[in-house]
């Protein structure tokens, strides 16, 4: 896996702290800083993209595990809330992931198992962040 991140502020963009990431799979992702840090708030902050990537990683796992269990999944979202260290480096110290899974006849136990499997075995992003943050999870199942 590879990614190239380039500062676009040097090329005359409106933001003095904007960056463009080009991934090995051929996609781009813009990032920017807060105005009080020289940015223009034109894109997510880099740490927001870390959090979004973690949410995507674990939600992907949960959907895949449920589908492999032949459950009729119609939707899945995860809301991540965090606390960060006050001093640099301002790592995440707490992360709570609340999953909302929508489908037909999906047992709560299956969702709980899928989340645990993602958290403990498959989601490399959350396992990596778990080295500095206390990660907790919760969920709800909505019948479609």
N, C-alpha and C positions, 0 to 999 in steps of 0.2 A: 504494500500500500504506500502511496506517496501523495504529497500535496505540496503545492508551491503557493506561498502567501506573499503578495507584493503590496507595498505601500503605494496607494494611488494618490495620496496627498502631494507627492513629489511631482506629479504630472499636471498640476494645476486644477485638480478637482476642488469643489467648494469646501470640502472637509480637509482639515490639516491632519486628521488621524483616521483616515479611512483605508481599509485594506481589502484586497480581493484574493480569495483563495481559489485556486484551480486544482481540482481533485484528479487523482489518477484515473478515475472513471469518466472524466471529461465534463464535469459539472463545475459551476462557479458559485461562490457564496460571498456576498459582500458583508463586511463588518465595519463598524464605526465606533468611535468613542463618544462619551458624554460631552456636552458642551463645556463643562467645567474642567475637562481634561484635554481640550483642544479639538474635540470632535464636533460634528454637526448633527448628531442623532439621526443619520440617514439610513442606518442599518442596525442590526442587533450588535450588542457588545460581544466580544470574544467569549467571555464566560457564559453568556446567554446561549451561545452556539454549543458550548460544551454541555450545558444542561439540556438543550433541545436534542442534541445527538444522543444523550443518555436516554431521554424519554423515547426517542425513536427506536433505539436499540432494544429496550425492554418491551415496548409495545409490540414490536415486530415479533419478538420471541413469544409473547403471550398469545397473539393471534395464531402464529404457526403451531404452537403446542396444542391449542384448543382445536384447530382445524385437523391436525393429525389425530386427535382423539375423536374425530367425526362429530364435533359439536357445530351447531349451526350459528356461527358468529356473524353478526350483521354490523357491528361497530365496536370500536375500542378506542378509548382515549385515556391519557394519563396526565394528571396535573401534578407538576413537581413544584414544591415550595422548599426554600432553602434558608439556611443561616450561614453566614460567612465569618471567618476570623476577622477581628477588628484591625489587626496589624498585618503588614505585608510578610509573606505572601498571603493574600486574602483567600485562602482555600475554603471550599465548602466544608463546614463542620457538621451540619445536619441537612439531610435531604429527606423529605417525605414525598412518596409517590402514591397518589390516589387514582386507582384505575376505575373506569366505568366501562363495563362490557355489556353490550346489547346483543341479544340473540333469542333463539327459541329453545326453551328447555335446557339451558345450560346450568348444571348444578354449581352452586357456590363452591363446593369442594374442588371441582375441576378448575375453576378460576384461581382459587387459592394455590393449588398445586402448580399451575402454569406460572403464576407470579413467583413462587418460591424457586421453581426450576430456573427461571430467567435470572433471578437475583443471586442464586447460589452457584449456577453452573454455566449459563450461556451468555449473558450480557456482559461482555468484556468491559464496556464503559462503566456500568454500575459497579462491577467488581473492582475496577481500578479506583473509582471514586470512593469506594468503601474503605480504602486504605487511610483516608483522612476524614471521612464523614460517617456519622452514624446514619444509616439509611433505614427508614421505616416504610412500611407499605400498608395500604388499606384498599378496599374495593367495594363496588356495588355492582349487582347484576340487574339489568333492566330487561324485562320480557318484551320482545318485539311483537 
